[in-house]
Amino acid sequence: MSFLLHESPASRGIHATGVKRMGGHGHDEPYYLHAKHMYNLHRMKYQKPKVYLSVLGAVGIGIGVPVYAVIFQQKKTASA
């Protein structure tokens, strides 16, 4: 029973890593230097087609997935 008297060096509880050990937020200057210019949408090439296609894709997925799910569920229920 002597093993019960020794404290383990590791903590088994839930804990979060401190900000200082992670390097903080916004202090990774050499790695994220490009982030200042990441969202220059007015300088993007072919802006109108890209935005149009991305919005059309998002709307298509937003409508298509629920419609497919309803049709699939109705087929599954009808065959049972």
Distance bins in CASP14 RR format, pairs under 12 A and 6 or more apart:
PFRMAT RR
TARGET T0000
AUTHOR 0000-0000-0000
RMODE 2
METHOD distances of the structure
MODEL  1
15 21 0 0 0 0 0 1 0 0 0 0 0
16 22 0 0 0 0 1 0 0 0 0 0 0
17 23 0 0 0 0 1 0 0 0 0 0 0
17 24 0 0 0 0 0 1 0 0 0 0 0
18 24 0 0 0 0 1 0 0 0 0 0 0
18 25 0 0 0 0 0 1 0 0 0 0 0
19 25 1 0 0 1 0 0 0 0 0 0 0
19 26 0 0 0 0 0 1 0 0 0 0 0
19 27 0 0 0 0 1 0 0 0 0 0 0
20 27 0 0 0 0 0 1 0 0 0 0 0
22 28 0 0 0 0 1 0 0 0 0 0 0
23 29 0 0 0 0 0 1 0 0 0 0 0
23 31 0 0 0 0 0 1 0 0 0 0 0
24 32 0 0 0 0 0 1 0 0 0 0 0
25 32 0 0 0 0 0 1 0 0 0 0 0
26 32 1 0 0 1 0 0 0 0 0 0 0
26 33 0 0 0 0 0 1 0 0 0 0 0
26 35 0 0 0 0 1 0 0 0 0 0 0
26 36 0 0 0 0 0 1 0 0 0 0 0
28 34 0 0 0 0 0 1 0 0 0 0 0
28 35 0 0 0 0 1 0 0 0 0 0 0
29 35 0 0 0 0 0 1 0 0 0 0 0
29 36 0 0 0 0 0 1 0 0 0 0 0
32 38 0 0 0 0 1 0 0 0 0 0 0
34 40 0 0 0 0 0 1 0 0 0 0 0
37 43 0 0 0 0 1 0 0 0 0 0 0
37 44 0 0 0 0 0 1 0 0 0 0 0
38 44 0 0 0 0 0 1 0 0 0 0 0
40 47 0 0 0 0 0 1 0 0 0 0 0
41 47 1 0 0 1 0 0 0 0 0 0 0
41 48 0 0 0 0 0 1 0 0 0 0 0
41 50 0 0 0 0 1 0 0 0 0 0 0
41 51 0 0 0 0 1 0 0 0 0 0 0
41 54 0 0 0 0 0 1 0 0 0 0 0
42 48 0 0 0 0 0 1 0 0 0 0 0
42 51 0 0 0 0 0 1 0 0 0 0 0
44 50 1 0 0 1 0 0 0 0 0 0 0
44 51 0 0 0 0 1 0 0 0 0 0 0
44 54 0 0 0 0 0 1 0 0 0 0 0
46 52 0 0 0 0 1 0 0 0 0 0 0
46 53 0 0 0 0 1 0 0 0 0 0 0
46 54 0 0 0 0 0 1 0 0 0 0 0
47 53 0 0 0 0 0 1 0 0 0 0 0
47 54 0 0 0 0 0 1 0 0 0 0 0
48 54 0 0 0 0 0 1 0 0 0 0 0
48 55 0 0 0 0 0 1 0 0 0 0 0
49 55 0 0 0 0 0 1 0 0 0 0 0
49 56 0 0 0 0 0 1 0 0 0 0 0
50 56 0 0 0 0 0 1 0 0 0 0 0
50 57 0 0 0 0 0 1 0 0 0 0 0
51 57 0 0 0 0 0 1 0 0 0 0 0
51 58 0 0 0 0 0 1 0 0 0 0 0
52 58 0 0 0 0 0 1 0 0 0 0 0
52 59 0 0 0 0 0 1 0 0 0 0 0
53 59 0 0 0 0 0 1 0 0 0 0 0
53 60 0 0 0 0 0 1 0 0 0 0 0
54 60 0 0 0 0 0 1 0 0 0 0 0
54 61 0 0 0 0 0 1 0 0 0 0 0
55 61 0 0 0 0 0 1 0 0 0 0 0
55 62 0 0 0 0 0 1 0 0 0 0 0
56 62 0 0 0 0 0 1 0 0 0 0 0
56 63 0 0 0 0 0 1 0 0 0 0 0
57 63 0 0 0 0 1 0 0 0 0 0 0
57 64 0 0 0 0 1 0 0 0 0 0 0
57 65 0 0 0 0 0 1 0 0 0 0 0
58 64 0 0 0 0 0 1 0 0 0 0 0
58 65 0 0 0 0 0 1 0 0 0 0 0
59 65 0 0 0 0 0 1 0 0 0 0 0
60 66 0 0 0 0 0 1 0 0 0 0 0
60 67 0 0 0 0 1 0 0 0 0 0 0
60 68 0 0 0 0 0 1 0 0 0 0 0
61 67 0 0 0 0 0 1 0 0 0 0 0
61 68 0 0 0 0 0 1 0 0 0 0 0
62 68 0 0 0 0 0 1 0 0 0 0 0
62 69 0 0 0 0 0 1 0 0 0 0 0
63 69 0 0 0 0 0 1 0 0 0 0 0
63 70 0 0 0 0 0 1 0 0 0 0 0
64 70 0 0 0 0 1 0 0 0 0 0 0
64 71 0 0 0 0 1 0 0 0 0 0 0
64 72 0 0 0 0 0 1 0 0 0 0 0
65 71 0 0 0 0 0 1 0 0 0 0 0
65 72 0 0 0 0 0 1 0 0 0 0 0
66 72 0 0 0 0 0 1 0 0 0 0 0
66 73 0 0 0 0 0 1 0 0 0 0 0
67 73 0 0 0 0 0 1 0 0 0 0 0
67 74 0 0 0 0 0 1 0 0 0 0 0
68 74 0 0 0 0 0 1 0 0 0 0 0
68 75 0 0 0 0 0 1 0 0 0 0 0
69 75 0 0 0 0 0 1 0 0 0 0 0
69 76 0 0 0 0 0 1 0 0 0 0 0
70 76 0 0 0 0 0 1 0 0 0 0 0
70 77 0 0 0 0 0 1 0 0 0 0 0
71 77 0 0 0 0 0 1 0 0 0 0 0
71 78 0 0 0 0 0 1 0 0 0 0 0
72 78 0 0 0 0 0 1 0 0 0 0 0
72 79 0 0 0 0 0 1 0 0 0 0 0
73 79 0 0 0 0 0 1 0 0 0 0 0
73 80 0 0 0 0 0 1 0 0 0 0 0
74 80 0 0 0 0 0 1 0 0 0 0 0
END
